[in-house]
Amino acid sequence: MKILEAKNIVAGYHKSEILHGVSIHLEHKEVVTIIGPNGAGKSTLLKALMGYINIFDGKVIWKGEDITHLKPYQKVKKGFGYVPQLGNVFPSLSVLENLQMGGFTQGKDTIKERMGRVFELFPILKQKLSAKAGTLSGGQRQMLGMARALMTDPELLLLDEPSAGLSPKASEEVFMTIADMHGRLEKSIIIIEQDAYQSLSISDRCYVLVMGKNEFEDEAQNILSNPKIKEAYLGG
């Protein structure tokens, strides 16, 4: 069952058009990776889906409802969670305070319950509750960013470059955590990622974007075994 459809999305910044009719869809409990060269419009697509930039044309359909022009906070209420590549934690606040900020619209009992779930997924965060987020390692900050997004119990997670700037070991840990999160919580997830091998290994399907347009779409495993796609977009 399709829960999200982006139909012929034309979007960009101010009057600058970055996406030229991009279309994707996401099934219930599915993980989809979006890859492509720098400047392909991958992060722009996530921002458009989340409502952070203007959509000039096209539609975003969520469970049959047109939500194209809803504001980000309205999409959060609909079940969206977004973890940007940069600025995904409040560095001057503690881990506990970051989690509380993530659930600030929820009641105290709900926040406590969701923190319990978060600590099952990210036990390292429970050990560092009083630590400032800015003192965490890169991998731990990414985990905190995802944990903060989970505090609203979203049905859909949009993850923008979760391995950006991480060491290979930290990157592997982050993707293992995403796979665990998907398995336990059964969230639908869209991942934008440069480290395509790790992301595709935990994904169901993949879209390739080039210059703001759809270039290719297939099951993730087929992408990994396609020599032409590997050579062009995965480094051979």
C-alpha positions as CSV (number, residue, x, y, z in Angstrom):
1,M,0.0,0.0,0.0
2,K,1.4,3.4,-1.0
3,I,1.5,5.8,1.9
4,L,3.5,8.6,0.2
5,E,3.4,9.7,-3.4
6,A,5.4,12.7,-4.8
7,K,4.0,13.4,-8.3
8,N,6.0,15.5,-10.8
9,I,7.5,17.7,-8.1
10,V,8.9,21.0,-9.4
11,A,10.6,22.8,-6.5
12,G,13.6,25.0,-5.5
13,Y,14.8,28.0,-3.6
14,H,13.1,31.4,-4.2
15,K,12.7,31.4,-8.0
16,S,15.5,28.9,-8.7
17,E,14.2,25.6,-9.9
18,I,16.2,22.6,-8.7
19,L,13.7,19.7,-9.2
20,H,12.2,19.3,-12.6
21,G,9.2,16.9,-12.3
22,V,10.6,14.3,-9.8
23,S,8.2,11.5,-8.9
24,I,8.7,8.9,-6.1
25,H,6.5,6.7,-4.0
26,L,6.9,4.8,-0.7
27,E,5.0,1.7,0.4
28,H,4.0,1.1,4.0
29,K,7.0,0.0,6.2
30,E,9.3,0.3,3.2
31,V,12.9,1.6,3.1
32,V,13.9,3.6,0.0
33,T,17.3,5.0,-0.8
34,I,17.7,8.0,-3.1
35,I,21.2,8.3,-4.7
36,G,22.7,10.5,-7.4
37,P,25.7,12.8,-8.0
38,N,26.2,16.0,-6.0
39,G,23.7,18.7,-7.1
40,A,21.1,16.1,-8.3
41,G,18.5,17.6,-6.0
42,K,18.4,14.8,-3.4
43,S,18.3,16.9,-0.3
44,T,16.1,19.4,-2.0
45,L,13.6,16.7,-2.5
46,L,13.5,15.9,1.2
47,K,13.1,19.5,2.1
48,A,10.2,19.8,-0.4
49,L,8.5,16.7,1.0
50,M,8.9,18.1,4.5
51,G,7.6,21.6,3.5
52,Y,10.8,23.6,4.1
53,I,10.9,24.9,0.5
54,N,8.3,25.9,-2.0
55,I,6.8,23.4,-4.4
56,F,6.0,25.2,-7.6
57,D,4.2,22.4,-9.3
58,G,3.2,18.8,-8.6
59,K,1.7,17.1,-5.6
60,V,2.6,15.4,-2.4
61,I,0.0,12.8,-1.4
62,W,0.1,11.2,2.1
63,K,-2.4,8.4,2.7
64,G,-4.6,9.7,-0.1
65,E,-4.6,13.3,1.2
66,D,-3.0,16.2,-0.7
67,I,-0.5,17.7,1.8
68,T,1.6,19.6,-0.8
69,H,1.5,23.0,0.8
70,L,1.3,22.1,4.5
71,K,3.9,23.6,6.8
72,P,6.6,21.4,8.4
73,Y,4.9,21.4,11.8
74,Q,1.6,20.3,10.2
75,K,3.5,17.5,8.5
76,V,5.0,16.4,11.8
77,K,1.4,16.1,13.1
78,K,0.6,14.0,10.1
79,G,3.4,11.6,11.0
80,F,6.6,12.9,9.4
81,G,10.0,12.9,11.0
82,Y,13.0,14.7,9.5
83,V,16.7,14.4,10.4
84,P,18.7,16.9,8.4
85,Q,22.4,16.4,7.4
86,L,23.5,19.3,9.5
87,G,22.0,21.0,12.5
88,N,20.1,17.9,13.7
89,V,20.9,18.4,17.4
90,F,21.1,21.4,19.7
91,P,24.8,21.3,20.6
92,S,24.5,23.5,23.7
93,L,21.8,21.3,25.2
94,S,22.2,18.0,27.0
95,V,21.1,14.7,25.5
96,L,18.1,14.7,27.8
97,E,17.2,18.2,26.8
98,N,17.4,17.4,23.1
99,L,15.1,14.5,23.6
100,Q,12.7,16.6,25.6
101,M,12.7,19.2,22.8
102,G,11.9,16.5,20.3
103,G,8.8,15.6,22.3
104,F,7.8,19.0,23.6
105,T,4.3,18.7,22.2
106,Q,3.7,15.5,24.1
107,G,2.6,14.9,27.6
108,K,5.1,14.0,30.4
109,D,4.0,10.3,30.5
110,T,4.3,10.0,26.7
111,I,7.8,11.6,26.7
112,K,8.9,9.1,29.4
113,E,7.4,6.2,27.5
114,R,9.1,7.2,24.2
115,M,12.4,7.8,25.9
116,G,12.3,4.2,27.1
117,R,11.8,3.1,23.5
118,V,14.6,5.4,22.3
119,F,17.1,4.0,24.9
120,E,16.4,0.4,23.7
121,L,17.5,1.5,20.2
122,F,20.3,3.9,21.3
123,P,21.6,2.6,24.7
124,I,24.7,4.9,24.4
125,L,22.4,7.9,24.8
126,K,21.1,6.7,28.1
127,Q,24.7,6.6,29.4
128,K,25.2,10.2,28.2
129,L,22.0,11.9,29.3
130,S,23.7,14.8,31.0
131,A,26.4,15.3,28.3
132,K,26.1,18.3,26.0
133,A,25.2,17.2,22.5
134,G,28.1,19.1,21.1
135,T,30.5,16.9,23.0
136,L,29.2,13.7,21.4
137,S,31.1,11.8,18.6
138,G,29.7,12.2,15.1
139,G,28.0,8.9,15.2
140,Q,26.4,9.6,18.6
141,R,25.1,13.0,17.3
142,Q,23.5,11.2,14.3
143,M,21.9,8.7,16.7
144,L,20.7,11.6,18.9
145,G,19.2,13.3,15.8
146,M,17.3,10.2,14.9
147,A,16.2,9.7,18.5
148,R,15.0,13.2,18.8
149,A,12.9,12.7,15.6
150,L,11.4,9.5,17.1
151,M,10.1,11.4,20.1
152,T,7.0,12.3,18.0
153,D,6.5,8.6,17.0
154,P,6.5,9.4,13.3
155,E,5.3,6.9,10.7
156,L,7.7,8.2,8.1
157,L,11.4,9.1,8.7
158,L,13.3,11.3,6.2
159,L,17.1,10.9,6.7
160,D,19.4,13.2,4.9
161,E,23.0,11.8,4.7
162,P,23.1,9.9,8.0
163,S,26.7,8.9,7.4
164,A,28.0,12.4,6.4
165,G,31.4,13.1,8.0
166,L,31.5,9.8,9.9
167,S,34.3,7.3,10.1
168,P,33.7,4.0,8.3
169,K,33.1,2.3,11.7
170,A,30.7,5.0,12.9
171,S,28.9,4.9,9.6
172,E,28.4,1.1,9.9
173,E,27.1,1.6,13.4
174,V,24.6,4.2,12.2
175,F,23.3,2.0,9.4
176,M,23.0,-1.0,11.8
177,T,20.9,1.2,14.1
178,I,18.7,2.3,11.2
179,A,18.1,-1.3,10.2
180,D,17.4,-2.2,13.8
181,M,15.0,0.8,14.1
182,H,13.2,-0.3,11.0
183,G,12.9,-3.9,12.2
184,R,11.7,-3.0,15.7
185,L,9.5,0.0,15.0
186,E,8.5,-0.8,11.4
187,K,8.8,2.7,10.2
188,S,8.7,3.8,6.6
189,I,12.0,5.4,5.8
190,I,13.5,7.5,2.9
191,I,17.3,7.8,3.0
192,I,19.5,10.2,1.1
193,E,23.0,8.9,1.1
194,Q,26.4,9.1,-0.5
195,D,27.6,5.9,1.1
196,A,25.2,4.1,-1.2
197,Y,26.4,0.5,-0.6
198,Q,25.5,0.5,3.1
199,S,22.2,2.3,2.5
200,L,21.1,0.0,-0.3
201,S,22.0,-3.0,1.8
202,I,19.1,-2.2,4.2
203,S,16.7,-0.8,1.5
204,D,13.9,-2.3,-0.5
205,R,14.1,0.1,-3.5
206,C,16.2,2.8,-4.9
207,Y,15.7,6.0,-7.0
208,V,18.6,7.6,-8.9
209,L,18.3,11.3,-9.5
210,V,20.4,13.3,-12.0
211,M,20.2,17.0,-12.5
212,G,16.8,17.3,-10.7
213,K,15.1,14.5,-12.7
214,N,14.4,10.8,-12.3
215,E,17.1,8.8,-14.0
216,F,16.5,5.2,-12.8
217,E,14.4,3.2,-10.4
218,D,14.7,-0.4,-9.3
219,E,14.8,-2.8,-6.3
220,A,17.9,-2.1,-4.1
221,Q,19.5,-5.4,-4.8
222,N,19.1,-5.0,-8.5
223,I,20.9,-1.6,-8.3
224,L,23.7,-3.3,-6.4
225,S,24.1,-5.9,-9.1
226,N,23.8,-3.6,-12.1
227,P,27.3,-3.0,-13.4
228,K,26.3,0.2,-15.4
229,I,24.6,1.8,-12.4
230,K,27.5,0.7,-10.1
231,E,30.1,2.2,-12.4
232,A,28.1,5.5,-12.8
233,Y,26.9,6.1,-9.3
234,L,28.5,3.7,-6.8
235,G,32.1,4.0,-7.9
236,G,32.3,0.7,-9.7
